[in-house]
């Protein structure tokens, strides 16, 4: 899954190339073992709250 935080179209286009990457079953299993689903929590910026795409104070 691409994680996109582009500010320019060129950055977005570069990030979209990640959709072309195909992981093998071995790769997926290795990732799942390294980072178990239950261990993933929280947000990138948990202290920031957005409302309609704008930071709410």
N, CA, C and O atoms as CSV, one atom per row, in Angstrom:
chain,resi,resn,atom,element,x,y,z
A,1,UNK,N,N,0.852,-1.167,0.000
A,1,UNK,CA,C,0.000,0.000,0.000
A,1,UNK,C,C,0.893,1.224,0.000
A,1,UNK,O,O,1.730,1.383,0.888
A,2,UNK,N,N,0.726,2.073,-0.970
A,2,UNK,CA,C,1.528,3.286,-0.983
A,2,UNK,C,C,1.055,4.269,0.078
A,2,UNK,O,O,-0.144,4.454,0.284
A,3,UNK,N,N,1.997,4.881,0.732
A,3,UNK,CA,C,1.691,5.931,1.701
A,3,UNK,C,C,2.106,7.235,1.050
A,3,UNK,O,O,3.297,7.524,0.929
A,4,UNK,N,N,1.145,8.009,0.638
A,4,UNK,CA,C,1.427,9.186,-0.169
A,4,UNK,C,C,1.281,10.456,0.659
A,4,UNK,O,O,0.259,10.676,1.308
A,5,UNK,N,N,2.309,11.280,0.626
A,5,UNK,CA,C,2.276,12.580,1.270
A,5,UNK,C,C,2.930,13.586,0.337
A,5,UNK,O,O,3.784,14.371,0.751
A,6,UNK,N,N,2.526,13.556,-0.910
A,6,UNK,CA,C,3.164,14.373,-1.939
A,6,UNK,C,C,2.696,15.818,-1.878
A,6,UNK,O,O,1.534,16.106,-1.591
A,7,UNK,N,N,3.628,16.716,-2.155
A,7,UNK,CA,C,3.307,18.139,-2.254
A,7,UNK,C,C,3.365,18.604,-3.705
A,7,UNK,O,O,2.856,19.671,-4.046
A,8,UNK,N,N,3.991,17.790,-4.552
A,8,UNK,CA,C,4.102,18.136,-5.972
A,8,UNK,C,C,3.648,16.949,-6.811
A,8,UNK,O,O,3.720,15.803,-6.369
A,9,UNK,N,N,3.185,17.225,-8.011
A,9,UNK,CA,C,2.717,16.179,-8.917
A,9,UNK,C,C,3.833,15.179,-9.192
A,9,UNK,O,O,3.581,13.978,-9.287
A,10,UNK,N,N,5.056,15.662,-9.320
A,10,UNK,CA,C,6.174,14.750,-9.592
A,10,UNK,C,C,6.366,13.761,-8.448
A,10,UNK,O,O,6.692,12.598,-8.684
A,11,UNK,N,N,6.165,14.213,-7.213
A,11,UNK,CA,C,6.280,13.317,-6.062
A,11,UNK,C,C,5.157,12.289,-6.068
A,11,UNK,O,O,5.382,11.121,-5.752
A,12,UNK,N,N,3.960,12.712,-6.424
A,12,UNK,CA,C,2.827,11.802,-6.495
A,12,UNK,C,C,3.066,10.738,-7.561
A,12,UNK,O,O,2.831,9.554,-7.321
A,13,UNK,N,N,3.529,11.154,-8.727
A,13,UNK,CA,C,3.808,10.195,-9.797
A,13,UNK,C,C,4.864,9.185,-9.371
A,13,UNK,O,O,4.749,7.995,-9.667
A,14,UNK,N,N,5.875,9.654,-8.687
A,14,UNK,CA,C,6.923,8.748,-8.205
A,14,UNK,C,C,6.359,7.758,-7.190
A,14,UNK,O,O,6.680,6.570,-7.243
A,15,UNK,N,N,5.531,8.228,-6.278
A,15,UNK,CA,C,4.928,7.361,-5.272
A,15,UNK,C,C,3.999,6.333,-5.895
A,15,UNK,O,O,3.920,5.199,-5.421
A,16,UNK,N,N,3.295,6.720,-6.957
A,16,UNK,CA,C,2.353,5.810,-7.605
A,16,UNK,C,C,3.056,4.627,-8.257
A,16,UNK,O,O,2.425,3.599,-8.505
A,17,UNK,N,N,4.340,4.752,-8.537
A,17,UNK,CA,C,5.101,3.631,-9.094
A,17,UNK,C,C,5.115,2.446,-8.133
A,17,UNK,O,O,5.304,1.307,-8.562
A,18,UNK,N,N,4.918,2.697,-6.846
A,18,UNK,CA,C,4.922,1.611,-5.870
A,18,UNK,C,C,3.780,0.624,-6.118
A,18,UNK,O,O,3.845,-0.521,-5.669
A,19,UNK,N,N,2.744,1.054,-6.822
A,19,UNK,CA,C,1.639,0.153,-7.152
A,19,UNK,C,C,2.067,-0.945,-8.116
A,19,UNK,O,O,1.395,-1.970,-8.229
A,20,UNK,N,N,3.173,-0.737,-8.804
A,20,UNK,CA,C,3.680,-1.720,-9.750
A,20,UNK,C,C,4.491,-2.818,-9.071
A,20,UNK,O,O,4.793,-3.834,-9.696
A,21,UNK,N,N,4.844,-2.630,-7.812
A,21,UNK,CA,C,5.652,-3.609,-7.084
A,21,UNK,C,C,4.765,-4.787,-6.684
A,21,UNK,O,O,3.707,-4.604,-6.081
A,22,UNK,N,N,5.201,-5.972,-7.020
A,22,UNK,CA,C,4.478,-7.188,-6.663
A,22,UNK,C,C,5.338,-7.985,-5.690
A,22,UNK,O,O,6.448,-8.400,-6.023
A,23,UNK,N,N,4.820,-8.193,-4.498
A,23,UNK,CA,C,5.548,-8.952,-3.496
A,23,UNK,C,C,5.190,-10.430,-3.599
A,23,UNK,O,O,4.046,-10.784,-3.883
A,24,UNK,N,N,6.166,-11.274,-3.370
A,24,UNK,CA,C,5.929,-12.714,-3.376
A,24,UNK,C,C,5.267,-13.120,-2.064
A,24,UNK,O,O,5.230,-12.340,-1.112
A,25,UNK,N,N,4.753,-14.324,-2.020
A,25,UNK,CA,C,4.185,-14.841,-0.774
A,25,UNK,C,C,5.239,-14.845,0.325
A,25,UNK,O,O,4.936,-14.566,1.485
A,26,UNK,N,N,6.478,-15.161,-0.042
A,26,UNK,CA,C,7.575,-15.157,0.928
A,26,UNK,C,C,7.780,-13.753,1.492
A,26,UNK,O,O,7.933,-13.586,2.702
A,27,UNK,N,N,7.785,-12.734,0.610
A,27,UNK,CA,C,7.953,-11.345,1.066
A,27,UNK,C,C,6.839,-10.952,2.014
A,27,UNK,O,O,7.094,-10.384,3.076
A,28,UNK,N,N,5.597,-11.251,1.636
A,28,UNK,CA,C,4.456,-10.897,2.486
A,28,UNK,C,C,4.550,-11.572,3.845
A,28,UNK,O,O,4.298,-10.943,4.873
A,29,UNK,N,N,4.910,-12.849,3.854
A,29,UNK,CA,C,5.028,-13.578,5.121
A,29,UNK,C,C,6.133,-12.963,5.987
A,29,UNK,O,O,5.967,-12.815,7.197
A,30,UNK,N,N,7.253,-12.609,5.363
A,30,UNK,CA,C,8.369,-12.003,6.107
A,30,UNK,C,C,7.953,-10.685,6.749
A,30,UNK,O,O,8.299,-10.416,7.899
A,31,UNK,N,N,7.216,-9.869,6.012
A,31,UNK,CA,C,6.741,-8.586,6.537
A,31,UNK,C,C,5.762,-8.820,7.684
A,31,UNK,O,O,5.860,-8.177,8.729
A,32,UNK,N,N,4.825,-9.735,7.488
A,32,UNK,CA,C,3.833,-10.018,8.531
A,32,UNK,C,C,4.482,-10.548,9.799
A,32,UNK,O,O,4.033,-10.236,10.902
A,33,UNK,N,N,5.534,-11.347,9.655
A,33,UNK,CA,C,6.244,-11.862,10.831
A,33,UNK,C,C,7.037,-10.761,11.530
A,33,UNK,O,O,7.126,-10.743,12.757
A,34,UNK,N,N,7.614,-9.841,10.752
A,34,UNK,CA,C,8.422,-8.761,11.330
A,34,UNK,C,C,7.560,-7.720,12.023
A,34,UNK,O,O,7.952,-7.156,13.044
A,35,UNK,N,N,6.378,-7.466,11.460
A,35,UNK,CA,C,5.476,-6.448,12.000
A,35,UNK,C,C,4.076,-7.057,12.106
A,35,UNK,O,O,3.271,-6.899,11.188
A,36,UNK,N,N,3.774,-7.749,13.205
A,36,UNK,CA,C,2.455,-8.361,13.356
A,36,UNK,C,C,1.349,-7.307,13.305
A,36,UNK,O,O,1.516,-6.193,13.803
A,37,UNK,N,N,0.218,-7.672,12.697
A,37,UNK,CA,C,-0.887,-6.730,12.533
A,37,UNK,C,C,-1.333,-6.125,13.859
A,37,UNK,O,O,-1.649,-4.936,13.914
A,38,UNK,N,N,-1.364,-6.915,14.922
A,38,UNK,CA,C,-1.823,-6.401,16.219
A,38,UNK,C,C,-0.851,-5.383,16.830
A,38,UNK,O,O,-1.211,-4.669,17.765
A,39,UNK,N,N,0.387,-5.316,16.301
A,39,UNK,CA,C,1.377,-4.382,16.843
A,39,UNK,C,C,1.289,-3.000,16.198
A,39,UNK,O,O,1.921,-2.051,16.664
A,40,UNK,N,N,0.507,-2.890,15.131
A,40,UNK,CA,C,0.378,-1.612,14.438
A,40,UNK,C,C,-0.734,-0.817,15.093
A,40,UNK,O,O,-1.873,-1.277,15.164
A,41,UNK,N,N,-0.409,0.370,15.570
A,41,UNK,CA,C,-1.411,1.186,16.268
A,41,UNK,C,C,-1.043,2.656,16.154
A,41,UNK,O,O,0.110,3.008,15.905
A,42,UNK,N,N,-2.039,3.500,16.339
A,42,UNK,CA,C,-1.799,4.940,16.369
A,42,UNK,C,C,-1.730,5.549,14.993
A,42,UNK,O,O,-1.766,4.857,13.976
A,43,UNK,N,N,-1.631,6.850,14.988
A,43,UNK,CA,C,-1.559,7.592,13.740
A,43,UNK,C,C,-0.213,8.259,13.608
A,43,UNK,O,O,0.593,8.251,14.538
A,44,UNK,N,N,0.021,8.830,12.465
A,44,UNK,CA,C,1.282,9.532,12.238
A,44,UNK,C,C,1.377,10.780,13.101
A,44,UNK,O,O,2.441,11.111,13.624
A,45,UNK,N,N,0.243,11.473,13.243
A,45,UNK,CA,C,0.193,12.704,14.015
A,45,UNK,C,C,-1.015,12.658,14.955
A,45,UNK,O,O,-1.988,13.382,14.740
A,46,UNK,N,N,-0.968,11.817,15.995
A,46,UNK,CA,C,-2.148,11.647,16.853
A,46,UNK,C,C,-2.582,12.912,17.587
A,46,UNK,O,O,-3.735,13.011,18.006
A,47,UNK,N,N,-1.682,13.878,17.750
A,47,UNK,CA,C,-2.037,15.100,18.470
A,47,UNK,C,C,-2.706,16.136,17.573
A,47,UNK,O,O,-3.223,17.142,18.060
A,48,UNK,N,N,-2.698,15.891,16.266
A,48,UNK,CA,C,-3.304,16.832,15.325
A,48,UNK,C,C,-4.682,16.314,14.927
A,48,UNK,O,O,-4.843,15.134,14.616
A,49,UNK,N,N,-5.663,17.192,14.938
A,49,UNK,CA,C,-7.019,16.826,14.551
A,49,UNK,C,C,-7.421,17.645,13.333
A,49,UNK,O,O,-7.250,18.864,13.292
A,50,UNK,N,N,-7.959,16.940,12.343
A,50,UNK,CA,C,-8.374,17.597,11.107
A,50,UNK,C,C,-9.893,17.676,11.038
A,50,UNK,O,O,-10.592,16.776,11.504
A,51,UNK,N,N,-10.392,18.741,10.462
A,51,UNK,CA,C,-11.819,18.905,10.204
A,51,UNK,C,C,-11.940,19.504,8.817
A,51,UNK,O,O,-11.472,20.615,8.566
A,52,UNK,N,N,-12.573,18.761,7.912
A,52,UNK,CA,C,-12.737,19.195,6.529
A,52,UNK,C,C,-11.395,19.522,5.870
A,52,UNK,O,O,-11.284,20.491,5.119
A,53,UNK,N,N,-10.381,18.706,6.157
A,53,UNK,CA,C,-9.073,18.888,5.538
A,53,UNK,C,C,-8.232,19.990,6.106
A,53,UNK,O,O,-7.164,20.288,5.570
A,54,UNK,N,N,-8.685,20.620,7.198
A,54,UNK,CA,C,-7.950,21.716,7.831
A,54,UNK,C,C,-7.653,21.323,9.276
A,54,UNK,O,O,-8.471,20.676,9.929
A,55,UNK,N,N,-6.495,21.712,9.764
A,55,UNK,CA,C,-6.149,21.431,11.147
A,55,UNK,C,C,-7.065,22.209,12.076
A,55,UNK,O,O,-7.141,23.436,12.012
A,56,UNK,N,N,-7.764,21.472,12.946
A,56,UNK,CA,C,-8.665,22.102,13.912
A,56,UNK,C,C,-7.880,22.353,15.204
A,56,UNK,O,O,-7.170,21.473,15.692
A,57,UNK,N,N,-8.011,23.510,15.723
A,57,UNK,CA,C,-7.265,23.881,16.954
A,57,UNK,C,C,-8.110,23.637,18.179
A,57,UNK,O,O,-7.661,23.886,19.298
